[in-house]
């Protein structure tokens, strides 16, 4: 199943170098083909945009390849509007990557 693109935060970037991921973020600065974004856990990530990719605005989910622990090469993005609960989004990421035993105990 190579089509899976896990959602990650800044703390998990190092675990996914070379892989395609989804990063929910807040755009803080765009200069040319580079954007600086704040991941859900507050980490600053550099986003390398290629010509033809959508413009990143306000809050977005970046789909791209992790280059380093602080840089991602964007393939596309999904703009998510002007307001987003980043704490809730980060909780989602941590739940996805958290111990499965704890998740099972919540429901069974």
HELIX and SHEET records of a PDB file:
HELIX    1   1 UNK A   10  UNK A   16  5                                   7    
HELIX    2   2 UNK A   86  UNK A   97  1                                  12    
HELIX    3   3 UNK A  100  UNK A  107  1                                   8    
SHEET    1   A 6 UNK A   7  UNK A   8  0                                        
SHEET    2   A 6 UNK A  20  UNK A  31  1                                        
SHEET    3   A 6 UNK A  34  UNK A  39 -1                                        
SHEET    4   A 6 UNK A  44  UNK A  48 -1                                        
SHEET    5   A 6 UNK A  71  UNK A  79  1                                        
SHEET    6   A 6 UNK A  59  UNK A  68 -1                                        
END                                                                             
